[in-house]
Amino acid sequence: MSEEVQTDPGVVIVGAGQAGCEAAFALRAAGHTGPIDLIGREPWPPYRRPPLSKQFIASDSAPESLSIKPAPAFAKAGITLRTATEVVAIDRPAQTVRFADGGTLPYRHLVLATGGTARRLDLPGSTLRGIHALRGIDDALAIRGGFHPGRRLVVVGGGFIGLEVAALAIQHGMSVSVLEAAPRLLSRVTAPMMSGFYEHVHRGAGVEVQLGACVDGFVGEDRDLTGVRCGNHLLPADMALVGVGLHVADEVAAAAGLRVDNGILTDAQCRTDDPDIYAIGDCARSWRAASSLHLRLESVPNAIEQGRMVAQLIAGLPAPEPQAPWFWSDQYDLKLQMVGLSAGHDQEVLRGQIESRAFMVFYLREGALIACDAVNRVADFNIARKLVTEARRIDPAVLADEGLPLKDLAIA
């Protein structure tokens, strides 16, 4: 690809993850007949990331089991898939992208779905063998190699990925410690009631949880990890997982003069400042009218929704109505599903009993329903999604009353 590629300008999608892959196939479904190039940095074809921390690392499943589409589907749909290919620059006046090897590709529409990379800790000993992040298949395969009963795992970060891996590890006979800098688990994504529930669950399963923890560095012997320093303590460790967030891949967009701020800034329909360039998925910080803010959401449903939205717009069709964002996490026998954004709520309503491990927490602001967290309430969660999307106003006493079926509230 070192020579300039000669082709008619089409849609170029930079990033072959969930968002980019969805956009490519949604374009064809919307009737777009022009060229589509889907470009990914990784050597793997598009794959699903959520299973990496939920079951893949503790199984013997092949990487191909994670594929979003079977390999022949790309050629059949007329989508040119370029893996192990990095875009290093965008020339907006010329409407081309440049690859690391010097080759270029013209575009009529450019979709940036560049995602990001796992944040690393710049601490003493951070290059020792046995310290991992978890973002891609290669990370998961490396972790799988040390995922054995009796080994000692220290998880740095009490977010979804860290807690999902901790649950898997403890269930597979490993010794697990979770170190979280914040005063509670899942502090960025949920309210204290749910944080407390998950802390109780993990402690009950045998996980050592330290909150307000300050990791000072890593120690080892012969370049292999043997421990994690936290305050005045040294935690023995054969393996460490660092799950402290995402470094957004927005550098190429910034160098091209697009506005970035912890993500590529877009309007509500994923358009950047350049009318021919869109940004979707984990790298996009899009305008959310319901919150009156630019927000960046790391979730598969958001990636899929934005991929489909951009496909509709490029194909000249009306954009679908935005849905309330939703997320999920599997830990132990618990399925946590979350819809909406609870930040800024002024009232919480519990439906069901926490002790039953099957309950819901609704969040309201000025009487309107803005979010819901549901544990092991899959059918009711689908109804909650509708209620939150519509910002329904429901009497809190009615929401809490298990004697009133939630489905009846949805049609009231």
Secondary structure in CASP SS format (residue, H / E / C, confidence):
PFRMAT SS
TARGET T0000
AUTHOR 0000-0000-0000
METHOD secondary structure of the structure
MODEL  1
M C 1.00
S C 1.00
E C 1.00
E C 1.00
V C 1.00
Q C 1.00
T C 1.00
D C 1.00
P C 1.00
G E 1.00
V E 1.00
V E 1.00
I E 1.00
V E 1.00
G C 1.00
A C 1.00
G C 1.00
Q H 1.00
A H 1.00
G H 1.00
C H 1.00
E H 1.00
A H 1.00
A H 1.00
F H 1.00
A H 1.00
L H 1.00
R H 1.00
A H 1.00
A C 1.00
G C 1.00
H C 1.00
T C 1.00
G C 1.00
P C 1.00
I E 1.00
D E 1.00
L E 1.00
I E 1.00
G C 1.00
R C 1.00
E C 1.00
P C 1.00
W C 1.00
P C 1.00
P C 1.00
Y E 1.00
R C 1.00
R C 1.00
P H 1.00
P H 1.00
L H 1.00
S H 1.00
K H 1.00
Q C 1.00
F H 1.00
I H 1.00
A H 1.00
S C 1.00
D C 1.00
S C 1.00
A C 1.00
P H 1.00
E H 1.00
S H 1.00
L H 1.00
S E 1.00
I C 1.00
K C 1.00
P C 1.00
A C 1.00
P H 1.00
A H 1.00
F H 1.00
A H 1.00
K H 1.00
A C 1.00
G C 1.00
I E 1.00
T E 1.00
L E 1.00
R E 1.00
T C 1.00
A C 1.00
T C 1.00
E C 1.00
V E 1.00
V E 1.00
A E 1.00
I E 1.00
D E 1.00
R C 1.00
P C 1.00
A C 1.00
Q C 1.00
T E 1.00
V E 1.00
R E 1.00
F E 1.00
A C 1.00
D C 1.00
G C 1.00
G C 1.00
T E 1.00
L E 1.00
P E 1.00
Y E 1.00
R E 1.00
H E 1.00
L E 1.00
V E 1.00
L E 1.00
A C 1.00
T C 1.00
G C 1.00
G E 1.00
T E 1.00
A E 1.00
R C 1.00
R C 1.00
L C 1.00
D C 1.00
L C 1.00
P C 1.00
G C 1.00
S C 1.00
T C 1.00
L C 1.00
R E 1.00
G C 1.00
I E 1.00
H E 1.00
A C 1.00
L C 1.00
R C 1.00
G C 1.00
I H 1.00
D H 1.00
D H 1.00
A H 1.00
L H 1.00
A H 1.00
I H 1.00
R H 1.00
G C 1.00
G C 1.00
F C 1.00
H C 1.00
P C 1.00
G C 1.00
R C 1.00
R E 1.00
L E 1.00
V E 1.00
V E 1.00
V E 1.00
G C 1.00
G C 1.00
G C 1.00
F H 1.00
I H 1.00
G H 1.00
L H 1.00
E H 1.00
V H 1.00
A H 1.00
A H 1.00
L H 1.00
A H 1.00
I H 1.00
Q H 1.00
H C 1.00
G C 1.00
M C 1.00
S E 1.00
V E 1.00
S E 1.00
V E 1.00
L E 1.00
E E 1.00
A C 1.00
A C 1.00
P C 1.00
R C 1.00
L C 1.00
L C 1.00
S C 1.00
R C 1.00
V C 1.00
T C 1.00
A C 1.00
P H 1.00
M H 1.00
M H 1.00
S H 1.00
G H 1.00
F H 1.00
Y H 1.00
E H 1.00
H H 1.00
V H 1.00
H H 1.00
R H 1.00
G H 1.00
A H 1.00
G C 1.00
V C 1.00
E E 1.00
V E 1.00
Q E 1.00
L E 1.00
G C 1.00
A C 1.00
C C 1.00
V E 1.00
D E 1.00
G E 1.00
F E 1.00
V E 1.00
G E 1.00
E E 1.00
D C 1.00
R C 1.00
D E 1.00
L E 1.00
T E 1.00
G E 1.00
V E 1.00
R E 1.00
C E 1.00
G C 1.00
N C 1.00
H E 1.00
L E 1.00
L E 1.00
P E 1.00
A C 1.00
D C 1.00
M E 1.00
A E 1.00
L E 1.00
V E 1.00
G C 1.00
V C 1.00
G C 1.00
L E 1.00
H E 1.00
V E 1.00
A C 1.00
D C 1.00
E H 1.00
V H 1.00
A H 1.00
A H 1.00
A H 1.00
A C 1.00
G C 1.00
L C 1.00
R C 1.00
V E 1.00
D C 1.00
N C 1.00
G C 1.00
I E 1.00
L E 1.00
T E 1.00
D C 1.00
A C 1.00
Q C 1.00
C C 1.00
R E 1.00
T C 1.00
D C 1.00
D C 1.00
P C 1.00
D C 1.00
I E 1.00
Y E 1.00
A E 1.00
I C 1.00
G H 1.00
D H 1.00
C H 1.00
A E 1.00
R E 1.00
S E 1.00
W E 1.00
R E 1.00
A C 1.00
A C 1.00
S C 1.00
S C 1.00
L E 1.00
H E 1.00
L E 1.00
R C 1.00
L C 1.00
E C 1.00
S C 1.00
V H 1.00
P H 1.00
N H 1.00
A H 1.00
I H 1.00
E H 1.00
Q H 1.00
G H 1.00
R H 1.00
M H 1.00
V H 1.00
A H 1.00
Q H 1.00
L H 1.00
I H 1.00
A C 1.00
G C 1.00
L C 1.00
P C 1.00
A C 1.00
P C 1.00
E C 1.00
P C 1.00
Q C 1.00
A C 1.00
P C 1.00
W E 1.00
F E 1.00
W E 1.00
S E 1.00
D E 1.00
Q E 1.00
Y C 1.00
D C 1.00
L E 1.00
K E 1.00
L E 1.00
Q E 1.00
M E 1.00
V E 1.00
G E 1.00
L C 1.00
S C 1.00
A C 1.00
G C 1.00
H C 1.00
D C 1.00
Q E 1.00
E E 1.00
V E 1.00
L E 1.00
R E 1.00
G C 1.00
Q C 1.00
I H 1.00
E H 1.00
S H 1.00
R C 1.00
A C 1.00
F E 1.00
M E 1.00
V E 1.00
F E 1.00
Y E 1.00
L E 1.00
R E 1.00
E C 1.00
G C 1.00
A E 1.00
L E 1.00
I E 1.00
A E 1.00
C E 1.00
D E 1.00
A E 1.00
V E 1.00
N C 1.00
R C 1.00
V H 1.00
A H 1.00
D H 1.00
F H 1.00
N H 1.00
I H 1.00
A H 1.00
R H 1.00
K H 1.00
L H 1.00
V H 1.00
T H 1.00
E C 1.00
A C 1.00
R C 1.00
R C 1.00
I C 1.00
D C 1.00
P H 1.00
A H 1.00
V H 1.00
L H 1.00
A H 1.00
D C 1.00
E C 1.00
G C 1.00
L C 1.00
P C 1.00
L H 1.00
K H 1.00
D H 1.00
L H 1.00
A H 1.00
I C 1.00
A C 1.00
END
